[in-house]
Amino acid sequence: MKVEKTKLDGVLLISPPTSHSDFRGSYVEIYNRKAYEEAGITTDFVQDDVSVSYRHVLRGIHGDDRTTKLCWCSLGRIHHVVLNCNPKHPQYLQWQSFLLSDETRQQVLIPPRFGNSFLVLSEVAAFSYKQSTYYEGAGKQFTYRWNDPAIDIYWQIPNPILSERDAKAPLL
């Protein structure tokens, strides 16, 4: 298992403990509590979720003040963006993007007070994640506008498919 720090404090890029491919297909061990604890990741995850979306769907930027997430793309390819949403942190509004796919199998560990978003690059993609808290609804989360000029995230396409929530998120 390989764990790398990213340019955002507290955000980690992880290559899972076991990954194997051969002529039959592939196998990946997504999570092993003992291996993660040995790597210093001791988060108690309580809920697993999967979001399936089609090409050019953009979901997010969402987050909250208490949830840690372990995210990966279990099918397809996504442009994944993590945004520091903590106004008291020196890296406030700084972001980093990752290309996550079922081929790279990399994961991103996202601490509380960071926004999470992704754009689907393949025909279909499954975005999977573990959470340290139970989901309480969109009303308990913050939402940032995907194309806010104050953040200036590069999204690869100008007109993604958005939910009403994401399309109407306020600008900073």
ROMI-354557 format. One record per residue (C-alpha): chain; x, y, z; residue number from 1. Coordinates in nm, 4 decimals. Each point is the difference from the previous one (the first is absolute). Layout:
# ROMI-354557
+----+----------+----------+----------+-----+
: ch :        X :        Y :        Z :   i :
+----+----------+----------+----------+-----+
:  A :        X :        Y :        Z : NUM :
...
+----+----------+----------+----------+-----+
//
This chain:
# ROMI-354557
+----+----------+----------+----------+-----+
: ch :        X :        Y :        Z :   i :
+----+----------+----------+----------+-----+
:  A :   0.0000 :   0.0000 :   0.0000 :   1 :
:  A :   0.1355 :   0.3400 :  -0.0984 :   2 :
:  A :  -0.1161 :   0.3222 :   0.1708 :   3 :
:  A :   0.1075 :   0.3375 :  -0.1399 :   4 :
:  A :  -0.0549 :   0.3493 :   0.1360 :   5 :
:  A :  -0.1545 :   0.2445 :  -0.2478 :   6 :
:  A :   0.0408 :   0.3766 :  -0.0243 :   7 :
:  A :  -0.3105 :   0.0381 :   0.2218 :   8 :
:  A :   0.0639 :  -0.0484 :   0.3735 :   9 :
:  A :  -0.1667 :  -0.3187 :   0.1225 :  10 :
:  A :  -0.1013 :  -0.1296 :  -0.3455 :  11 :
:  A :   0.1692 :  -0.3302 :  -0.0887 :  12 :
:  A :   0.0363 :  -0.1953 :  -0.3253 :  13 :
:  A :  -0.0079 :  -0.3747 :   0.0661 :  14 :
:  A :   0.0784 :  -0.3041 :  -0.2093 :  15 :
:  A :  -0.2009 :  -0.2845 :   0.1543 :  16 :
:  A :   0.1701 :  -0.2892 :   0.1849 :  17 :
:  A :  -0.0571 :  -0.2657 :  -0.2687 :  18 :
:  A :  -0.0609 :   0.0347 :  -0.3730 :  19 :
:  A :   0.0398 :  -0.2758 :  -0.2576 :  20 :
:  A :  -0.0837 :  -0.0304 :  -0.3706 :  21 :
:  A :   0.0440 :  -0.2894 :  -0.2394 :  22 :
:  A :  -0.1660 :  -0.1557 :  -0.3064 :  23 :
:  A :  -0.3204 :  -0.0686 :   0.2029 :  24 :
:  A :  -0.0520 :   0.3568 :   0.1176 :  25 :
:  A :   0.1006 :   0.1704 :   0.3215 :  26 :
:  A :  -0.0248 :  -0.0072 :   0.3776 :  27 :
:  A :   0.0478 :   0.2879 :   0.2424 :  28 :
:  A :  -0.0223 :   0.0117 :   0.3768 :  29 :
:  A :  -0.1663 :   0.3363 :   0.0575 :  30 :
:  A :   0.0279 :   0.0169 :   0.3766 :  31 :
:  A :   0.1772 :  -0.1956 :   0.2711 :  32 :
:  A :  -0.0323 :   0.1600 :   0.3431 :  33 :
:  A :   0.3283 :  -0.1454 :   0.1261 :  34 :
:  A :   0.2000 :   0.1204 :  -0.3037 :  35 :
:  A :  -0.1522 :   0.3486 :   0.0189 :  36 :
:  A :   0.0646 :   0.0250 :   0.3744 :  37 :
:  A :   0.3627 :  -0.1063 :  -0.0551 :  38 :
:  A :   0.0229 :   0.2870 :  -0.2531 :  39 :
:  A :  -0.1317 :   0.2427 :   0.2655 :  40 :
:  A :  -0.3579 :   0.0212 :  -0.1308 :  41 :
:  A :  -0.2169 :  -0.0798 :   0.3011 :  42 :
:  A :  -0.3342 :   0.1439 :  -0.1121 :  43 :
:  A :  -0.3030 :  -0.2037 :   0.1043 :  44 :
:  A :  -0.2084 :  -0.0221 :  -0.3171 :  45 :
:  A :  -0.3720 :  -0.0596 :   0.0622 :  46 :
:  A :  -0.1615 :   0.0248 :  -0.3442 :  47 :
:  A :   0.0878 :  -0.1009 :  -0.3577 :  48 :
:  A :  -0.1603 :   0.1663 :  -0.3031 :  49 :
:  A :   0.0162 :  -0.0259 :  -0.3792 :  50 :
:  A :  -0.1049 :   0.2673 :  -0.2492 :  51 :
:  A :  -0.0433 :  -0.1136 :  -0.3625 :  52 :
:  A :   0.0028 :   0.2767 :  -0.2620 :  53 :
:  A :   0.0310 :   0.0456 :  -0.3760 :  54 :
:  A :   0.2544 :   0.1865 :  -0.2161 :  55 :
:  A :   0.0269 :   0.3746 :   0.0743 :  56 :
:  A :  -0.2002 :  -0.0164 :   0.3247 :  57 :
:  A :   0.1636 :   0.2200 :   0.2629 :  58 :
:  A :  -0.0888 :  -0.0636 :   0.3656 :  59 :
:  A :   0.0943 :   0.2353 :   0.2823 :  60 :
:  A :   0.1766 :   0.2003 :   0.1457 :  61 :
:  A :  -0.1437 :  -0.1307 :   0.3305 :  62 :
:  A :   0.1316 :  -0.0637 :   0.3492 :  63 :
:  A :  -0.0595 :   0.0567 :   0.3700 :  64 :
:  A :   0.1866 :   0.0805 :   0.3196 :  65 :
:  A :   0.0246 :  -0.3508 :   0.1436 :  66 :
:  A :   0.0229 :  -0.2721 :  -0.2654 :  67 :
:  A :   0.3160 :  -0.1697 :  -0.1245 :  68 :
:  A :  -0.0422 :  -0.1772 :  -0.3348 :  69 :
:  A :   0.2054 :  -0.2665 :  -0.1735 :  70 :
:  A :  -0.0851 :   0.0315 :  -0.3729 :  71 :
:  A :   0.0823 :  -0.1955 :  -0.3157 :  72 :
:  A :  -0.1354 :  -0.0695 :  -0.3465 :  73 :
:  A :  -0.1062 :  -0.3657 :  -0.0149 :  74 :
:  A :  -0.1166 :   0.0154 :  -0.3638 :  75 :
:  A :   0.1047 :   0.2371 :  -0.2809 :  76 :
:  A :   0.2024 :   0.3240 :   0.0282 :  77 :
:  A :  -0.0615 :   0.3237 :   0.1866 :  78 :
:  A :   0.1640 :   0.3381 :   0.0453 :  79 :
:  A :  -0.0144 :   0.0264 :   0.3809 :  80 :
:  A :   0.0432 :   0.3358 :   0.1736 :  81 :
:  A :   0.0573 :   0.0674 :   0.3697 :  82 :
:  A :  -0.0409 :   0.3565 :   0.1300 :  83 :
:  A :   0.1078 :   0.1392 :   0.3373 :  84 :
:  A :  -0.3170 :   0.1638 :   0.1368 :  85 :
:  A :   0.1323 :   0.0990 :   0.3427 :  86 :
:  A :   0.0134 :   0.3830 :   0.0143 :  87 :
:  A :   0.2347 :  -0.0214 :   0.3032 :  88 :
:  A :   0.2607 :  -0.2059 :  -0.1875 :  89 :
:  A :   0.2858 :   0.1619 :  -0.1991 :  90 :
:  A :  -0.0897 :  -0.2216 :  -0.2991 :  91 :
:  A :  -0.3629 :   0.1188 :  -0.0092 :  92 :
:  A :  -0.1425 :  -0.0284 :  -0.3563 :  93 :
:  A :   0.3049 :  -0.1871 :  -0.1275 :  94 :
:  A :  -0.0833 :  -0.3130 :  -0.1960 :  95 :
:  A :   0.1644 :  -0.3026 :  -0.1521 :  96 :
:  A :  -0.1255 :  -0.2350 :  -0.2683 :  97 :
:  A :   0.0592 :  -0.3719 :  -0.0484 :  98 :
:  A :  -0.0708 :  -0.2358 :  -0.2884 :  99 :
:  A :  -0.1678 :  -0.2968 :   0.1659 : 100 :
:  A :  -0.0965 :  -0.3114 :  -0.1903 : 101 :
:  A :  -0.0646 :  -0.3704 :   0.0221 : 102 :
:  A :   0.3477 :  -0.0401 :  -0.1533 : 103 :
:  A :   0.2050 :   0.2122 :   0.2435 : 104 :
:  A :  -0.2060 :  -0.1166 :   0.3013 : 105 :
:  A :   0.1308 :   0.2958 :   0.2005 : 106 :
:  A :  -0.1982 :   0.1399 :   0.2888 : 107 :
:  A :  -0.0201 :   0.3465 :   0.1521 : 108 :
:  A :  -0.0434 :   0.0500 :   0.3747 : 109 :
:  A :  -0.1856 :   0.3264 :   0.0624 : 110 :
:  A :  -0.0207 :   0.1498 :   0.3499 : 111 :
:  A :  -0.2888 :   0.2098 :   0.1343 : 112 :
:  A :  -0.0386 :   0.3591 :  -0.1305 : 113 :
:  A :   0.1055 :  -0.0992 :  -0.3525 : 114 :
:  A :  -0.2342 :  -0.0007 :  -0.2983 : 115 :
:  A :  -0.0169 :  -0.2978 :  -0.2294 : 116 :
:  A :  -0.1017 :   0.0015 :  -0.3660 : 117 :
:  A :   0.0438 :  -0.2000 :  -0.3179 : 118 :
:  A :  -0.0598 :   0.0134 :  -0.3740 : 119 :
:  A :  -0.0646 :  -0.3257 :  -0.1880 : 120 :
:  A :   0.2404 :  -0.0475 :  -0.2927 : 121 :
:  A :  -0.1067 :  -0.3504 :  -0.1111 : 122 :
:  A :  -0.3402 :  -0.1104 :  -0.1332 : 123 :
:  A :  -0.0992 :  -0.0989 :   0.3537 : 124 :
:  A :   0.1828 :   0.0130 :   0.3332 : 125 :
:  A :  -0.0581 :  -0.1297 :   0.3501 : 126 :
:  A :   0.1363 :   0.2266 :   0.2734 : 127 :
:  A :   0.0318 :  -0.1958 :   0.3226 : 128 :
:  A :   0.0725 :   0.1328 :   0.3455 : 129 :
:  A :   0.0131 :  -0.0848 :   0.3665 : 130 :
:  A :  -0.1177 :   0.2603 :   0.2541 : 131 :
:  A :   0.0833 :   0.0511 :   0.3664 : 132 :
:  A :  -0.3532 :   0.1323 :   0.0735 : 133 :
:  A :  -0.3489 :  -0.0941 :  -0.1079 : 134 :
:  A :  -0.1454 :   0.2134 :  -0.2801 : 135 :
:  A :  -0.2565 :   0.2458 :   0.1368 : 136 :
:  A :  -0.1120 :   0.1648 :  -0.3248 : 137 :
:  A :   0.1120 :   0.2868 :  -0.2187 : 138 :
:  A :  -0.1237 :   0.2549 :   0.2555 : 139 :
:  A :   0.2874 :  -0.0921 :   0.2324 : 140 :
:  A :   0.2660 :   0.0542 :  -0.2679 : 141 :
:  A :   0.1644 :   0.3014 :  -0.1574 : 142 :
:  A :  -0.0077 :   0.0381 :  -0.3788 : 143 :
:  A :   0.2373 :   0.2100 :  -0.2086 : 144 :
:  A :  -0.0683 :   0.0986 :  -0.3619 : 145 :
:  A :   0.1911 :  -0.2274 :  -0.2365 : 146 :
:  A :   0.1059 :   0.2920 :  -0.2254 : 147 :
:  A :   0.0470 :   0.2755 :   0.2583 : 148 :
:  A :   0.2650 :   0.2400 :  -0.1395 : 149 :
:  A :   0.1342 :   0.0530 :   0.3538 : 150 :
:  A :   0.1076 :  -0.3658 :  -0.0017 : 151 :
:  A :   0.0809 :  -0.0386 :  -0.3723 : 152 :
:  A :  -0.0040 :  -0.3802 :  -0.0294 : 153 :
:  A :   0.0923 :  -0.1457 :  -0.3379 : 154 :
:  A :  -0.2767 :  -0.2478 :  -0.0950 : 155 :
:  A :   0.0972 :  -0.1086 :  -0.3548 : 156 :
:  A :  -0.3473 :   0.0806 :  -0.1416 : 157 :
:  A :  -0.1991 :   0.3275 :   0.0069 : 158 :
:  A :  -0.3562 :  -0.1321 :   0.0461 : 159 :
:  A :  -0.0285 :  -0.3044 :   0.2248 : 160 :
:  A :  -0.3288 :  -0.1668 :   0.0948 : 161 :
:  A :  -0.0962 :   0.1294 :   0.3464 : 162 :
:  A :  -0.2602 :  -0.0588 :   0.2670 : 163 :
:  A :  -0.2198 :   0.2946 :   0.0936 : 164 :
:  A :   0.1863 :   0.0249 :   0.3319 : 165 :
:  A :   0.3386 :   0.0303 :  -0.1725 : 166 :
:  A :  -0.1243 :   0.2347 :  -0.2748 : 167 :
:  A :  -0.1475 :   0.2414 :   0.2567 : 168 :
:  A :   0.2789 :  -0.0084 :   0.2565 : 169 :
:  A :   0.0944 :   0.3530 :   0.1078 : 170 :
:  A :   0.3145 :   0.1744 :  -0.1172 : 171 :
:  A :   0.2530 :   0.1118 :   0.2610 : 172 :
+----+----------+----------+----------+-----+
//
